[in-house]
């Protein structure tokens, strides 16, 4: 790794850590408490994530279990949504950009699930990512398999706690939630809406990547954490 690249990554890391003071909590629970006090759109959760098997743009079968060992950032949209879905995709792309400037890139997967599988298939999925700045290196857009019911992914969204209800004009009424799942497949948090600070989600993901909950030791210094990245 060249000196210029190292400087760029360190600058990105410093940017994230400086944006969120007090990040060096002694446990995941303490971090959740700190985030809860400064990020009103953060909701800690601790239960098994609903499993699923869907397919990607190339018709390959994909399950949540395929990403065990990685932290997953998951959200639901549909490509014909005229307003908040594109904004949600772009917020995910912003978060992905922060993550991918760090060594976390290989340990985090971003998953988008469509709630309109009839129209959202093949190139529609691929082109949506290109249009909204998502990096296919660790991002995937999923739709239903051919033998699944049309409402399969809307029912999956309900299992994650929110609804996508079809209207007579072909649109869907829905909320906006970004879900975070840990490396063991446990659903650990929701970030609601679009007004949360992206760096807060990145800090939470970083804690999960580093198994923060399993190592509740005194927090290392910022320099120690930066050195561990190289």
N, C-alpha and C positions, 0 to 999 in steps of 0.2 A: 504494500500500500504506500503510495507516495505521500510526501509531506503535505502537499496541497490537499489531497483527499482527507488525510487525517485531520487537518485544520478545519476542513469543511464539516466533517462529522462531529468534531468536538464543539464547533460553533453551534451546530444544530442541537446537540445534547445540552449545552449550556443554556440555549434559548428555552428549551423545554423546562429544565430544572429551575431556571430563574423565574419563569412565568408562574410557577406554583411554589410559593414559599412553604417551608415546613414539610416538604415532601419526604424527608427521611424519618418517617414514622417507624416504630419498632415492630409493627405487625400489620397484616392486612386489615384487621379490624380497626386499628388506630388510623390507618390511612383512610378507610371508609368513613370514619368519624370526621376526619379533617376535610375530606371532600364533601361530605354532607353539610358541613358548616359553611363552605364557600361556594358550593355548586348546587343550587336549588333544583337543578334538573337531573341530579344523580340519585338513583335508587339502588341501594345494595340488595342483592338477592343471593340465596345459597340453596339451590336445589338442582336436581338433574335436568339438563336441557331436553326438551322434546326432541326425540330422534326423528330422522326422516331419510328417505331415499328418493332423489329426484334425478333430473338429467341436465347436462350442460348444453351449450350451443352446438356441440358436436355429437349430441345424442348419447354421450357417455353417462353411465349410471354413477351418481355421486351421493354418498351418505355423509351425515355429520360425523359418524364414527371414523370416516377416512382421515379426519383431521385431528385425531387424538395425538397429543404431543405438541400441538400448536394452540395458541390462543386464537379464538375466532371472534371476529366482529361481524355481526349479522344484522341485516335489515330487510324490510319488505317494501317493494314499490311496484308500479306497473308503468310500462313505457309510454302509454297514451295519456298518462296523468298530466294535466295542463299547468299545474302550479307547484305544489310542494315536493312532489317526487323528484323532479330535476334538481331542486335545491338540496334535497336530502342526499342524492347521489354525489353532488359536488362537495357537500360537507364530508362525506365518507372519503372522497378523493383527497381532500385537504388533510384528513387524519392519516390516510395511507401515505401521503407524501412525507409527513413528519416521521412516521414509523420507518419508512423505507430509506431515510437518511441515516438510520442507525443499524446496528447489528441485529435488531429485532426483526428485520425484513424476512429472514428465513424462518422465523418462529411465529409469525402472525399471518392468518388467512382472512381475507375480507370476502364475505359471501352476501350476494344480493339475491333475493328470491322474488320472482314476479307473482303477483296475484291475478294476472290476466294471461294464463297460459295458452289460451286459444290463439291470441295474436302474438304473444311474445315467445318466439322460437327461433332457432338457427341464427341467421345473420342479424336479426333484430336485436338479439342479446349482445352479440359481439359489437355491433355498431353503437349501441347505447353506451357501452364502456368507453369507446373511443371518443364519443361526443362529449363525455363528461369528465374526462381526464383520469380514468381509473386504469391502473397498471395491471395487465394480465399476469404479471410475474407472480402475484399473490392475491389476485382477485378473480372471482368466478361468479357468473350470473346463472341461476338455476331456474328451470321450469318443470312442469310435470312430465312424467313419462307417458307414453302413448296409451298405456293401459290404466292410467289413473283417472279419477274423476276430475271434472273441470274445476271443482271447488276445493281440490286437495290442498293447495297452498293457502287459500283463504282460511281453511280450517286449521292449518298449521299456524298461521298468524294468531288465531284465537288461542291456541295452546300457549303462545308467547304473550298472551294477555291483551291483545287489541284486535280490532275488527276492520275488515275491508268489505263494506256492504255495497253491492251493485245497485245502481240507480237505473231508471227507465231509459235515460239518454246514453247509457253505456259507460258512464264514469263510476267511480267508487268513492264513497265517503270513508275516511279513515284518519287515524292519528299518525304520529311520527315518533317512532321509538328506535333507538340503536341498542342492540343487545350485545353483551360481552360474555363469552363462554370460555372457561379455563381449559387447560391442557388435558384435564381428566373428563371433560364433557359436562362440567357443572356450570349452570347458568349463574353468573356472579353479579351482573349489574344490568340496569337499563339507564340510558341517557335519553331523556325525553325532549321532544321538540327539536328545534334548530338553534336555540339560543345558548346552548351550553358551550363552554370554552373548550375547543378541541384539545388543548394541551392537557386538560384534566383527564380526558379519556385516555390520552397517550400515557400519562403517568400511571393510571390504573392498569392499563395493558402491560406496561413495563413491570409492575409489581407481580402480575400473574406470570409473565414470561420468566421472571427470576424466582418463581416459587416462594414469594415473599411470605406467604402464610405458613410455609413449612420451616422457615428459618427466622423466627422472631428474636433475632439477636440484636444487640445494639447496632444502630444504623452506621454504615460506613460513611466516610467523607465523600464529598462530591468528586474529589480527585480519584479516590479509590474506585468509585463506580466508573468514571471515565476510563481509567486504565484497564478495567476489566473488559472493556469493549474491544480491545486490540490484542 
